[in-house]
Amino acid sequence: PKESKIQLKMLIPDETSLNLIRATGNIKWFKQIKGRYKKYFIIGVHFRALPEAEKQKIIRLWKKYK
C-alpha cells in the first residue's frame, strides 16, 4: 500500500563494478503489471536518509536510462 515503509538492497552498476546500496523509504505510488505467469509491481519510492554518494550513483544510473 502507499506510504508503506520499505527496505531495499540494490546493485547499482558504474563504469567498473557493481555497488550494493541499502536504503529505506516509503512507497509513493505503484502500478501492477500482469505477466504471463505472475503479477509484477513497479513502485515509486521516496528514499529516507540516503547518503549523498549513494544518491548520486542512483541519479547517474537514472539519467543513463531515462
HELIX and SHEET records of a PDB file:
HELIX    1   1 GLU A   52  TYR A   65  1                                  14    
SHEET    1   A 3 LYS A   5  PRO A  13  0                                        
SHEET    2   A 3 LEU A  18  LYS A  34 -1                                        
SHEET    3   A 3 LYS A  39  ARG A  48 -1                                        
END                                                                             
